[in-house]
Amino acid sequence: MFLDNLLPSGLAILAAPQALLRRVTNPQKVSFGLLANLYAMRRRGEITGINSIWDVGANEGQFAYMAHSVWPELPIYSFEPDPDCFEKLNSTFKQFSISGRTFPCALGSENGTKPLIRYSHNVNNSFLQRIDTQQEAQVSVQVQCTTLDEISNGIQWGANSFLKLDVQGFELDVLAGAVDFLARCRYVQIEVSFASSYCSGASADEVMRFMREHGFQCVEILDLLRNVRKGTRDITEADLLFRNVKEDGCW
């Protein structure tokens, strides 16, 4: 899901002209706040030493496009189980000459097939049922599921990767199948939920607890979404950045 900009709108152009240009030229692929922060963190040396990017829940390639804009030299490995989205993901890789590989599968805690619920707004596709009844589910489709630990074993990727998760409540399942991968991972970006959106979906505190237990510290909020209905501004979702502090000797 595209989240909104953390910066006040009046500062946006001055703070992130590169992100603004990308947003203007490819509006369907850019979350301005997220891209602006990724550019800024690379410029300030706060995200360093990565040699590959792993994009889980790739949808049509929005994050792959943004990551390629910031790190054009790095291979990107994108995973998307929905057949229609996967076709568009491949088109994104081809159109923007993104190096790496796309995978037509989901990631979780075990191998097998699972029913993916496809919603009218495909960024909400999930293995879980949405609580919001305003969005009617479409058809379910059986998709192949594997673990990140297993599939990464077949790729010569070394260590120091950047992992991004946007899996609509399925975060803990993906992480459970990626314990070995996480041990060699430098940064993890996860879209977490502070308000229930999916039945039995992982909450922000559950995800943060899992990451702490596996040696990661939350170091930045990259982007967030607020509920502005009825006069409230409650945070409902956020993209959190975690750093492997075991590697830093801080564990």
N, C-alpha and C positions, 0 to 999 in steps of 0.2 A: 504494500500500500504506500502511496505517496504521502509523506508527512509534511507538515508546514514549517516555514522558515523560523529559526530561532532568533534571527536578527531583526531589529526594528526595520520596517520597510524603508524608512528614509536613509538608512545606512547601507542597504543591500548593494546598491550599484557600486559605491566606493569600496565596500569590503570585499566584493567578489566579482570583479568584472568578467573573469573567465567563465564563471558559473552562469552569469547573466547571459552571456553570448550563447552558451550551450542551451540555455533555457529558451532563448528566442528562436534559435535555429532548429531545435528538436524538442519542442515543448512536451510531447508525449513520452519522452524518455528521461526527462530530468525532474528530480525533486530538488528545487533550488537550495533549500536549507542544507540538505545532506551533501550535495555536491560542493557547496561553498565551504563547508567544514572540512571535507576531505582535502580540497585544495589547500586550505589554510594549515591543516595539520601536517601535510607533506612539506609545505613551505617552511614551517617553523621547526621541522625535524622531529615532530612528535609521533609520526608514523615512519619508521625507518627499518631497513634491513630485510624487507620482505622480498621473496623471490617468486611467489605465485599467489593467485587469488582464486578462491573457491566460493562459488555463487550458488547457494542452495535455496531453491524456490525462485528460479530465475524469471518466471513469467515470460514476457516477450523480449527480455534482454535489457530492461531499463538500467539495472545496476551494472550489468556488464558494460554498457555504453559509458556510464559515468566513471566506473573504475578505469576503463581504458583511456578516458580523457585525462585522468590524473596520473596513471601509470602505464603509458602506452608501450613500454618496453617489457611488460610482464605478461605471461600466459594466464588466461582466465579459463577455469573449468566450471561450466554452468550446468545445473541439473534442473530439468523441468519435465514433470510427468504428463501434463495435459497435452494431447496430440496437437491441438490447434495452436496453443501457445508455443509449443516446441518448434513448429514450422516457422513462426514469426521470430523466435529466438535465433534460429539458424540464419534467417534473412538479416537480422541485426549484425551477427558475426560477419557475414559476407559483405554487407554494405559498408561497414566501418573497418574492415580488415583487422578484426580482433583475433589475435593469436590464441591458441589453446584448443579447447574441445567442448562440445556440447553432449549431454547425456540425456536420453529420453526416459528417465526413470525418477522415482522419488527416493529419498533417503530416510531411514528410520533406524529402529533397533534390531531388525531382523530381516532376512530375505523372504521373498514371497510376493504375492499379489494382494492388493488392497483396493477397496472401492473409493475412488476420489470423487467427492461431491463437487460438481461444477455449477457455479453460480452465474447469474446474469452479468455480474461485474467480475471478470475472471481473476482479478488480483485477490479475491476472497476465496478462491478454490481451496479446499481443505479436505483432510480425512475426517474432520469433525463437523458436526452440525452447528450452524450459526444460531445464536440465541435471538438475534435481531430478526423478527418475523416479517419485517418490511421487505426483505430481500428473499424472494422465493428461490428455492433450490431448483436447479435444472436436473439433467440426468446425471446419474453416477456412471463412472467408467472404471473398469478394472485396469490398474496400472502396475507395472513392475516396481518393486521396492527392494533396495539393498542397503547396506551400511556404508558409511563413509570410510570406516577402517578397511573394509574389504576392497572397495573400488579403488582407494588410493594406493593400495599395495601394488596395483598393476601399472602405476605411473611413476616415473622417475622424477619425483618432485622434491626430494631432500627434506629440508625443514624450513622454518621461518616463513610460514604461509600466513595469509590473511583470509579468514573464513567469515563469510556473511550468511546469516540465516534469516529468512523471511518465510515462515512456514505455517502461519495462521494457527497458532495454538499447539503445534506438534513439536515444539522446540525440544522438550525433554527427551522425546523418542529419538530425534536425530542425534542429540548429544550423547545419549546412551550408546549409540552405535558408532561413536567417534572418539572414544576415550584414548585409544592409542594415537589417533591423529592429533588430538588436542595436546598431547605431550610434546609434539614437535611443531606446534602452532604458535605463532608470535602474537597475533591479534585476532579477536573475534568480534564481529559486529552482529548484534541480534536485535530484531524488532520484538519488543516485549509488550505485554498488555497489562495495564493498570486497572482495567475494567473488563469484566467478562464479556467476550464476544462469541466464544465457541463453547459448546458443552464439553466439560472435562478438559478444556484448554489450559495450558500452563500459565501461571500468573508470573508477574515480574519478579516477585520475591522468591518464587521457586526456582526460576532461571538463575537469578543472582546467587542463590545459595549453592546451586550445582556448580556454577563457575568458580565460586570461592573454594569449594571443596576440591576442585581440580587445579588450583594454583593460579587463578585469574583474578585480577582486580579491575573493577569498573573505573575507567579513567576519564570518560567523556560522554556527554549526551550529544549525539550527532544531529538529531532531529527529533521533533515531537509533534503529536497531534492532540488538539484540545477539543473538548465538547463545549461548544459555545452556545448551545441551546438553552433557553430559559434563563438567560443572564449568567450562566456559570462559565468558568474557564478551566474546568477540571482536566488534568492530563489523562488521556485514555490510552495512548500508545507512545512509545519512544524507541528510537534507535540508539542502543547503548554500545559503547566501545569498551572491550575488555582487553587487558594486556597480560601476557603470561609473566607473572612476577617470579615464578620459579627460575626462569632463565636469568632474571636480574639478580638472583641471589637474595631475594627479599622474602623467601618462604621459610 
